């Protein structure tokens, strides 16, 4: 008995030590750099020894407890195999870099061991870079892929190979992956990975892990299935106490609604993709005014006003000023005009901007930078810089879109240059003279011009209509208000709550589908989109569980509403852009969606915990409910993390890089995994202790999602 106690304490100490070491290392990396942390922490003998000790102690504990359930044994065995694969990779693999210019070849690479001095190491073949090519989305400068055309020579035999994003080349145990390229586009860096045994062992562990995690949910005699049969869930739902969460002024002149609507249907190159001018107008108006319209004017009318009646609109109080240091320092109203920031001495913000760039980064100076960005947006419109409305296929640059003020290709006909330079001057004259028919005719001719010369890059009618619907409906704004309101209403009207939850989930599904259609890729490439997915997953889980535990609807409305609120009010980028080439992989869909599902379920365990701490009498019921969500969330989190590892191995030639996001995802998994070991940790059988633990554990999830994105950074950061 004494030996068992010592062994358990040893496991707890090592387990906690590893979590603390990894968390500390991610903070060290921010301030001292990746290379130093890998050399002083992740690549050291003592870090490896900690994992080895934990593995040995855990195995001894399972043996002493005579654990015989196949699912439990398989799950823990898979972790041992994964760690064995990682150790094999650490001891036997070689990693390095090759830099090649077009026409150059090499039969060696720079080997960079975690510990020790980099050295030149021979390759079993010769690599020659024939050509490096960047593929762009049609009509834009947004990269779609990076292609390396290689010749691999092995004695008298030569083979051609293409390496691109998510497409590595493998030969004789050597894996080549593109890392970066030279600024002039005639050279590239290739990462070299040689790992003949570690990958095989690790993949075997992954396969066993995936099977055992799924079996954990399906096993009829397992804990999860017993929880679903708990008599507490058949009782009436408990009541849960929740905290709920002018006069029209004539504006400056602009186009009529019909004219502005037609103007907004013109296509423009915006944020690396071709979309209708309406999208740019809405983003511009929201950035200035905080809403997709200004007073009774549509976003298209606002944009047209700044283009054709700039002086009048520069006097309009369209710039929203939030409470804070900036507003107090300059003694501003809640809405001010562009001209407010200019006086006889020049640009009011100029001196403070200069101070910011000289290193004065306090709150006031940061806010000055933010408002300067809004003013620069108006100046850009005045100069015509954003109006890249005119497609032209040049022999030099291919199909590109140009603004009237751009420098045109030398092979563009003079007649076409004259049209692009002067069309807005002609249109402006007709607008000011009130020649409505001529204004509409000029806009129609611009539309015809775009369709004639920009057809390959213009999105389909279906995609365009999807974007117009998406622009018209502020999904996140509407749904966060509905869901937070329903968090209270659901306490009293269960049937109505379920119907509203289904409608909310359907609307959010429609929103995500529209973004998918517009971008052409699954919407999970930035923080805003993953917030939508998180809310979607919470609502889906609430709908599924509502019949067994109606109180889940309240949690579902509350948590999904909060995530939608964060997406609505935060500084996350809600704009739709082309996805980076490296993210264009089907494994990304699985990796991110499963991870988001796990986070959504874990957020419900947090809601259960907070409620139980407020209402202790319901703690036992809420513990059962929390555990029902905890088990599938751990399965999803484990599958999501290690699917990401497989994706990384396919894309970059290495399945684990100790990036801060990876590390904190692993920490989150380890922290929450402890909560299901209630037989080994008796204190967690106490409902109050359990709920307190999962509430504190939620901090690791917040760190994984928000802390890494907005504080630590790394290649997984969405910020």
Order of alpha helices (4+ residues) and beta strands (2+ residues): alpha-alpha-alpha-alpha-beta-beta-beta-beta-beta-beta-beta-beta-alpha-alpha-alpha-beta-beta-alpha-beta-beta-alpha-alpha-beta-alpha-beta-beta-beta-alpha-alpha-beta-beta-alpha-alpha-alpha-alpha-alpha-alpha-alpha-alpha-alpha-alpha-alpha
